[in-house]
């Protein structure tokens, strides 16, 4: 079951997130960050009201999938089963080795203990 956190910046759906050590809120990962989990699939508001497509903005609640949970992750490369992933500059998943269909959602098992930061 995903856990609710507060966002410490703009976070998009189905992206890698990390904990902000300053206040325990979550931020969207950048390249090289060690992910803590994956953000919720849905946006914060209807696209008719807010076309930004964000899952959360600073100070808003956000569901985060963590260790042992299955979640959807937006990827920015072709992924094959059993591929270890890391975050790109926009928090999307890319293979740890040899990035090679962008913008797709795939189901992943969250295991931050084995996710390399680089």
Secondary structure, 3 states (H helix, E strand, C coil): CCEEEEECCCEECCCEEEECCCCCCEEECCCCCCCCEEECCCCCCCCCCCCCCEEECCCCEEEEECCCCEEEEEECCCCCCCCCEEECCCCCEEECCCCCCCCEEEEEECCHHHCCCC
